Amino acid sequence: MEPVVEEHEEGPLVSAPSEERGEGSDLTLVRVLGDIESFMSPDKRSYNLRREDILELPSSIANILKENKKAELYSA
């Protein structure tokens, strides 16, 4: 199932499909600071992120993006 995209004043908000957000899901809300080339996560999901996207990502990916100054993390 594809991610859910909602339009907001700040830009598109992308969230994981509801069945992937069950108990124990480890997702972090992030704001992307710059365009990021398409990449594949360890769970074989492909991401194509653009500046000002706001979305939930697996915490492991969110932390890597933060460490590389590509995203800001928000507590949900």
C-alpha positions as CSV (number, residue, x, y, z in Angstrom):
1,M,0.0,0.0,0.0
2,E,1.2,3.5,-0.9
3,P,1.9,6.2,1.7
4,V,-0.9,8.7,2.5
5,V,-0.2,12.3,1.3
6,E,-2.1,15.2,2.7
7,E,-1.6,18.9,1.7
8,H,-0.9,21.4,4.5
9,E,0.2,25.0,4.5
10,E,3.7,23.9,5.3
11,G,3.8,21.5,2.4
12,P,2.8,17.9,1.8
13,L,2.5,15.6,4.8
14,V,3.3,12.0,4.0
15,S,2.5,9.2,6.5
16,A,2.9,5.5,6.4
17,P,-0.2,3.4,5.5
18,S,-2.3,2.7,8.6
19,E,-1.6,-1.0,8.7
20,E,2.1,-0.2,9.0
21,R,1.6,2.1,12.0
22,G,0.5,-0.6,14.4
23,E,1.6,-1.1,18.0
24,G,5.3,-0.8,18.5
25,S,5.9,1.0,15.2
26,D,9.0,3.1,15.4
27,L,8.2,6.1,13.3
28,T,9.6,9.7,13.7
29,L,8.0,12.9,12.3
30,V,10.6,14.8,10.2
31,R,10.8,17.9,8.1
32,V,13.2,17.6,5.1
33,L,15.6,20.5,4.8
34,G,16.7,19.9,1.2
35,D,16.0,17.7,-1.8
36,I,17.4,14.1,-1.3
37,E,18.0,11.8,-4.2
38,S,15.9,8.6,-4.3
39,F,17.1,6.0,-1.9
40,M,16.0,2.5,-0.7
41,S,15.6,1.7,3.0
42,P,16.7,-1.6,4.6
43,D,13.0,-2.7,4.4
44,K,13.2,-2.3,0.6
45,R,11.0,0.8,0.5
46,S,12.0,3.6,-1.9
47,Y,12.0,7.2,-0.8
48,N,12.2,10.4,-2.9
49,L,12.2,13.3,-0.5
50,R,12.0,17.0,-1.4
51,R,12.7,20.2,0.6
52,E,9.9,21.0,3.1
53,D,8.3,17.6,3.0
54,I,6.9,16.7,6.4
55,L,6.5,12.9,6.9
56,E,6.9,10.0,9.2
57,L,10.0,7.8,8.6
58,P,11.4,4.8,10.5
59,S,13.5,6.3,13.3
60,S,16.7,4.7,12.0
61,I,16.4,6.7,8.7
62,A,15.2,9.8,10.5
63,N,18.3,9.8,12.7
64,I,20.6,9.3,9.8
65,L,19.0,12.3,8.0
66,K,19.3,14.4,11.1
67,E,23.0,13.5,11.6
68,N,23.7,14.6,8.0
69,K,21.7,17.8,8.5
70,K,19.1,16.8,5.9
71,A,16.1,16.8,8.2
72,E,14.7,18.2,11.5
73,L,13.0,15.7,13.9
74,Y,9.7,16.4,15.6
75,S,8.1,14.5,18.5
76,A,4.7,13.3,17.5
